[in-house]
Amino acid sequence: MDEVVDKTRLRLGVAYDGAAFSGWALQPGLRTVASEVIRALELLFGEIADFTVAGRTDAGVHATGQVVHVDVPTAKWEAVGEKLLWRLRGILPADVRATSVEAVDPSFNARFAAQWRRYRYRVADATWGVNPLRRLDTLAWQRPIDVERMHAACQRLIGEHDFVGFCKQREGATTIRELHQYDWARDEDGVAVATVRADAFCHSMVRSLVGAALAVGDGRRDEEWLASILTIGQRANDVHVVGPHGLTLLEVSYSEDPKDWQARVDLTRRVRTR
């Protein structure tokens, strides 16, 4: 009979520069964020029982606020304790960091207990291009863009809608999402920055939302066109999916009360219809 090992669920904050990764998810023969984090954890805890991420990011996408949960042997966790972040610092490569760790109730689920996720996308439309120090997290756009026009147009997308026009649809998965925020503004360096927050995102949704907004901002499309994408009922062929390197996952939000986690998991797992 296999020995039953007492487990503790850990919540880890993770940050990474996505430039040299083939995305988050494990892929045979490819360097991914998950493969590096799992390798480091297994050196400390042995075989990992459960490892779940808040949101898998594509190749080239960055994160400062990614969240994972992992189940580890309680005895080994108690032995490492407060030293875990320091130990992981010595194992992980320089382009990925574990930024926080805490033991949580087993009902915590990094993916399904999340209330919302917030992303940032950076676009430079200066005639000279992108600051060389920010070239790995900022898209260079070859036309001047009207940020105020983009911001106004994007407010028409706020709310719960079927975002299939902005998504690469997957069999059996819903494309209904609730978009909480989609703002555009220029930062102190004049870079156009999008802030996008939703309960969840379907595949390529943020990058498609940005690509559609840029078509409005540079004058190729009008506000009516942007809003009409919500009504077409299929993937919009004329929506450009911008490059991944301008995108950063900033934050994933959870209730502070563990009693709410299971209810949120149940709500998130339902298949939404309209």
N, C-alpha and C positions, 0 to 999 in steps of 0.2 A: 504494500500500500504506500502511495506517495505521501510524504510528509506534508502536512498543512502548515504553510508559513504565514505568519501574521503580516499583513500588508498595511502600509500607510499611503494615502493619496497625497501627492504633492502638487501644488500649483506653481508653475514656473513662468516667469516673464522672460522673453527671449527677444533679442535685437540682432539684426544682421544686415550686412551690405550684400544685396542679392546679385551683384555683378558677376561673380564667379561661380554661382550656383545654378544648377538645372532645376530651379524651383524648390519648393518645400518637400514634396512627397518623395518617399523612397522610390528609386528607379534603378534597376540592375545596371551596374557598370558606370553610373553617373554620380557625380558629387552633388548632393542635395543637403539642405539645411537639416532635415530630419535625420539623415544618415550620420551627420557629424554630432548632433545632440545625443542621439541614441548611443553612438559609440562611446561618448564621454560618460554617459550615465551607466552604461554596462561595465565600464572599467571600475566604477565605484560600487555598484549594487548588484552586478551579475545580470542575468537575463531579465529583461523588462516585461512585466505582465500586461500593462496597458499603457498606451501612449497616444494621446488624442490632442489635436491642435484646434485652436479656435477657427482658423481659416487657412486653407492651403493657398499659398501664393505661387504665382507663375515664375518661370525663369527670369531673372533680372529685377524682380520686384523686391523692395527693401522693407524692413520693419523696425520700428523702435518699440512697439507695444504688443508684439505677438504673445499669445498665452497657450500653454500646454498643460495637460495633467498627466501624471504618470504614477503608477502604483509600484512601490519599492518595499523590500523587506523592512519591517519596523525596526528590528535590531540594528540593521546597518544604517538606517536613517538616524537613529538615536546616537550612534557612534560618530557619525559625521556632523549632524546638526548644523550649527551656525557656521561651520567651516565649508559648507558645500559650495557656496559661490566662489570662495577662494580656490577650492580644489578644481572646480570646473574652469576657472580662469586659466589654470595651468595646463589643462588638457585640450580645451577647445581652440580651434584656429582663430587668428586675429579678426576674421570677418564675421564671427558669430559670438555672442556673449549671452550668458544667463544673467539677467539683471535683478531678479528677485526670486525668492522661494518661500513657501509656507506650507505647512501641513493643513489640509482641509478635510471637511466631512466627505465621506465617499459618495454623497449625492452630487458633488460638484462635477460638472462636465464642461470642459473648456469649449466645446463646440455648441452643444445644445442648451446650455444654461446662459449663454450670452444674450444680453438684452439688445445690444447694438455694436456695430463696428464702425470705426472712423478712419478714413483714408485721406491722404493729401496727394495732390498731383501738381508738379511744378512745370511751368512753361515759360521759356525765355523767348521774347520776340524782338529783342534788340538787334539792330542791323549787324552788329559785330559778333553776335552769337551768344554762347553760354560762358559764364565765368569758368575758367579751366578747373578751379577747385570744386565746382559743383557739377561738372559734366556727367558724373555717374548717377545723379539723381534729378536731373533737369532736362526736359525736352527742348531742343532748339526748333523754333517755328519760323518759317521763312517769310511769313506775312505779318504785318502789324495787326493786332487784335484789339477789339473794343471790349474791355473787361466789364464795364457797366452793362452793356448790351447782353453779354453772355449771362451775367448774373440775373438780370431781369427775366431772360428767357427760361433759365433753369428753374425758376420758382414755380413754373407751371407743371413741373414734374413731381413736385412734393406730394406725398401721400401714398396710399396703397394702390398699386396698379399692377397689371401684368406687363412686366418689362421685357417680354420676349423679343421685342424689336431691338433691344440692346444686348441680348444674351446669345451665347452659343448654347442652344438647348441640348439637354441630356435626357435620354429616355427615362421615363418614370419620375422625373424631377419637375417640380413646379417652378415657374418663372415669376410668380406673384411675390412681390416684395413691398415693404413699406419704407419709402425714402423719407428720412427725417430732415435732412439738410443737404443742400447743394449750393454752396456759395462760391463766388469768384471775387478775388481782390488782389491788388498788387502789394507785394511786401516792400520793405524799406529799400531793396535793391532794384525795384521795378519789375521783378519777376511776377508773372501771373500765377496765382496759387488757388487751386480748387480744394475745397473742403467738402467731402462727401460722407454722409453718415446714414446708415440704414440698419434695419434689424438683421439683415443678411444680404448677401450679394450672390447672384448667379454668375456663371463663368464668363469672364471678359466684360462684365457689366460696367465697372468703374471706367475702364479704358475706353469703352464705347460711349459712355456718357460724356467723357472728356472730348473724344473725337467729334461727337455731334455738336458740342458747345463751341468748339474751335471753328467749325464750319459757319456758325452764326457769327462768331466774333470777328472773323476775317472777311465777312460780307458775302460769302458764297451762298448762304442760306438765310432764311428769315425765321422769326420766332414761331410762326405758325407751323413751319416744317418740323421744328424740333418737337413741338407738342403733338403733332400728328403721328409721330413714331409710336406713341402709346396705343394707337388705334388700329394698326395694320395687322395685328394678329400673327405675325411671323417675323423672323429675323430680317432686319432692314439691310438690304445689300448696299445701300448708299451711305451707311454709317461707317466711318473709318475707325478702326481700333488702333489707338496710338500705342507707341512703344512702351514696354514695361518699365524702363529704368526711371521714368519720372514719378513712379507710384511708390508710396510708402504707407504701410499699415501703422497708424499712430496709436490706436487705442481700441481695446475691447472692454465693454462694460458689463458688469455683473451686479446683481443685488448684493448689498452688504449683509443681508440676513440669510444665513444658510437654509432657513425654512422655506425660502422662496425658490431654491434651486430646482427641486424636483418638479414643481409646478411649471417652471419655465421650460424644463426639458420636455415635459409632456406637451406643452403648447407648441414648441418649436418643431417637434416631430410630426405634428399633424400636416397633412397635405392640403395646402390652401387652394380653394377654388373660387371662381367668381360667377 
